[in-house]
Amino acid sequence: MKDIKLSRRAFVKASSASLAALSLPTILSGRTNESPASVPGPAPAQPAPPDSIANAWEAGSADSFTRYYFDTLMVETRYMDADLPSTKLELFGQTFDTPIMTAALSHQNNRNVKGMVVYAQAAANCNAVHWMGMGEDQELEEIVATGAKTVKIVKPHENNDEVFRKIRHAESVGCFAVGMDIDHPFNGRGGYDVVYGLPMKPKSTEEMKSFVKATRLPFIVKGVLSVHDARRCMEAGVAGIVLSHHGGRVKYSIPPLMALEQIADVVKGKMKIFVDCGIVSGMDAYKCLALGADAVSVGRHLMPLISQGVEQVERRMKAMTAELAGVMSATGVKSLKDFDPTVIHRTIL
Ligand SMILES: Cc1cc2nc3c(=O)[nH]c(=O)nc-3n(C[C@H](O)[C@H](O)[C@H](O)COP(=O)(O)O)c2cc1C
């Protein structure tokens, strides 16, 4: 990133400084896109304060910080010698039309009779990588039958037999890759999580090695936000990591984008790096790609469209790819291999 050459310590300092500059009312309003926080003069008028802050907007919402962080990053334009870009993504031996992927959602069948299949079909129609989270075996089979190149994310079940069974199943039905969301073992109240009645447990590096060895598919770990975990994933031989706070499971989680540069420095291309959380535009995707991500996932932004059917999800995914191509063309980036972090400027709003 331009302007700030960051050592680890300087990075943390710069990052905290930019967050420290947030205006609390702005974060709490959830409208960080619209109203700059620290401008001289009186603060912009805010809606009437809620009965209690905690009721209106959870203090420490990682989603708010993530949105804010995206909006502190600016791009410089580079028109000389620029041209129309390609958004083709090469991943694990396959070529896709876009680095904008779906996210590992689950339980979308209340929005549409087959919401998870709708979501997958849209990804297939966009020739985009598709991700699936928790779900029954039969649902995964229906998803893969759409032709979507699917990454199946298995939960960190306490019972590793179930993990191995899910990995084998994903492989046998033709998934593109398989992995685990390591950030779902705890319930946030000092205990292990139980998800839809299924007990969870954190996994060790040795256990992760055994999952990686159990499949010929690329194995991906989702829920990495630290160099600590990224190093252990490399040690375990995983093929890729998703930088994610899982939509804010832990308050005050750092925005994935904030962790990206540090982690990319350590990974040095040895694992693929994906990013999710809060991506709502081609510009958001651009910032992730410029700072070292190989591809990005979009979940909640597309979720309301699932009930409207395949076409609407597909339309938005294609529009986001077009937005990305628009920013690439204006910044002199001709392909996904040509991203340059010095295009990005960190600004404290
Ligand atoms: C309804 C819903 C279900 C989800 N289920 C899973 C899941 O089963 N496994 C998983 O790894 N992540 C799951 N996630 C988290 C997403 O994959 C993603 O990390 C998160 O939503 C942040 O991305 P977003 O801001 O683009 O939505 C779920 C998210 C939502 C909203």
The ligand as a Gaussian input file, in Angstrom:
#p B3LYP/6-31G(d) Opt

LIG

0 1
 C      -27.070000     -17.366000       6.786000
 C      -25.593000     -17.611000       6.845000
 C      -25.121000     -18.905000       6.967000
 C      -23.749000     -19.153000       7.016000
 N      -23.305000     -20.434000       7.118000
 C      -21.978000     -20.680000       7.097000
 C      -21.493000     -22.016000       7.157000
 O      -22.237000     -22.976000       7.279000
 N      -20.149000     -22.210000       7.113000
 C      -19.273000     -21.154000       6.992000
 O      -18.065000     -21.375000       6.929000
 N      -19.700000     -19.880000       6.961000
 C      -21.021000     -19.618000       7.007000
 N      -21.475000     -18.328000       6.945000
 C      -20.500000     -17.220000       6.923000
 C      -20.183000     -16.755000       5.488000
 O      -19.526000     -17.743000       4.766000
 C      -19.332000     -15.503000       5.477000
 O      -18.107000     -15.780000       6.108000
 C      -19.977000     -14.324000       6.188000
 O      -21.343000     -14.225000       5.868000
 C      -19.270000     -13.005000       5.832000
 O      -19.370000     -12.697000       4.467000
 P      -20.484000     -11.629000       3.939000
 O      -20.272000     -10.358000       4.698000
 O      -20.204000     -11.488000       2.470000
 O      -21.807000     -12.227000       4.220000
 C      -22.844000     -18.077000       6.933000
 C      -23.336000     -16.772000       6.806000
 C      -24.683000     -16.532000       6.775000
 C      -25.151000     -15.112000       6.649000

